[in-house]
Amino acid sequence: MLIIAGSLRVEPAARDAYLSDCSPVIAQARAAAGCLDFLLAADPLEPGRIHVYERWESPEQLAAFRGSGPSDVQTTAILDADVHRYLISGVEAP
């Protein structure tokens, strides 16, 4: 299993529109083989920050989904990104 987590920065005034435009991508990801969870969410304290959280069964399934990638408009709207891939070897209850 792997987790993709971090944050994106966009212009604060454009964040809601950016997230709205991402709704089809979120739905597509959640329907993709191997996707266990996929979320892009507005930060409640920082107006230009978007949280990224994805959980996938395997790197291969993530790669198959990533083939579509974000649109050019979405890519150019990102001012900064701090997103990392975490490989998970085990899962336990909290």
Protein Blocks (a to p, Z undefined) as FASTA:
>chain_A
ZZdeddddddfklmmmmmmmmmmmmmmmmmpghiabdcddddfklmkbccdddddfbfkl
mmmmmmnopafklmmmpmbdcddddddfbdcdZZ
